């Protein structure tokens, strides 16, 4: 498991992505302000969950 996985998005995208995550039953994350956007931070992400999140956020993501 990776320590942290985070995605930085605009405020507009954050609203849409938050709804999509909740619809998929993904709730183990928190939000942090990041510049003019928002960072979705996921802790202790399994390989399967990481792939799912990367697909949802349409990115390779960044590991911390």
Contact map, one row per residue, 1 for C-alpha under 8 A:
1110000000000000000000000000000000000000000111100000000000000000
1111100000000000000000000000000000000000001111100000000000000010
1111100000000000000000000000000000000000001110000000000000000011
0111110000000000000000000000000000000000111110000000000000000011
0111111000000000000000000000000000000000111010000100000000001111
0001111100000000000000000000000000000011110000000000000000001111
0000111110000000000000000000000000000011100000000000000010001100
0000011111000000000000000000000001001111000000000000000000000000
0000001111101100000000000000000000001111000000000000000000000000
0000000111111100000000000000000000011100000000000000000000000000
0000000011111110000000000000000000011100000000000000000000000000
0000000001111111000000000000000000000000000000000000000000000000
0000000011111111100000000000000000000000000000000000000000000000
0000000011111111110000000000000000000100000000000000000000000000
0000000000111111111000000000000000000000000000000000000000000000
0000000000011111111100000000000000000000000000000000000000000000
0000000000001111111110000000000000000000000000000000000010000000
0000000000000111111111000000000000000000000000000000000000000000
0000000000000011111111100000000000000000000000000000000000000000
0000000000000001111111110000000000000000000000000000000000000000
0000000000000000111111111110000000000000000000000000000000000000
0000000000000000011111111110000000000000000000000000000000000000
0000000000000000001111111100000000000000000000000000000000000000
0000000000000000000111111100000000000000000000000000000000000000
0000000000000000000011111110000000000000000000000000000000000000
0000000000000000000011111111100000000000000000000000000000000000
0000000000000000000011001111100000000000000000000000000000000000
0000000000000000000000000111110000000000011000000000000000000000
0000000000000000000000000111111000000001111000000000000000000000
0000000000000000000000000001111100000001110000000000000000000000
0000000000000000000000000000111110000111100000000000000000000000
0000000000000000000000000000011111000111100000000000000000000000
0000000000000000000000000000001111111110000000000000000000000000
0000000100000000000000000000000111111110000000000000000000000000
0000000000000000000000000000000011111100000000000000000000000000
0000000001100000000000000000000011111100000000000000000000000000
0000000111100000000000000000000011111110000000000000000000000000
0000000111100100000000000000001111111111000000000000000000000000
0000011110000000000000000000001111001111100000000000000000000000
0000011110000000000000000000111100000111110000000000000000000000
0001111000000000000000000000111100000011111000000000000000000000
0001110000000000000000000001110000000001111110000000000000000000
0111100000000000000000000001100000000000111110000000000000000000
1111000000000000000000000000000000000000011111000000000000000000
1111100000000000000000000000000000000000011111101100000000000000
1100000000000000000000000000000000000000000111111100000000000000
1100000000000000000000000000000000000000000011111110000000000000
0000000000000000000000000000000000000000000001111111000000000000
0000000000000000000000000000000000000000000011111111100000000000
0000100000000000000000000000000000000000000011111111110000000000
0000000000000000000000000000000000000000000000111111111000000000
0000000000000000000000000000000000000000000000011111111100000000
0000000000000000000000000000000000000000000000001111111110000000
0000000000000000000000000000000000000000000000000111111111111000
0000000000000000000000000000000000000000000000000011111111100000
0000000000000000000000000000000000000000000000000001111111000000
0000001000000000100000000000000000000000000000000000111111100000
0000000000000000000000000000000000000000000000000000011111110000
0000000000000000000000000000000000000000000000000000011011111000
0000000000000000000000000000000000000000000000000000010001111100
0000111000000000000000000000000000000000000000000000010000111110
0000111000000000000000000000000000000000000000000000000000011111
0111110000000000000000000000000000000000000000000000000000001111
0011110000000000000000000000000000000000000000000000000000000111
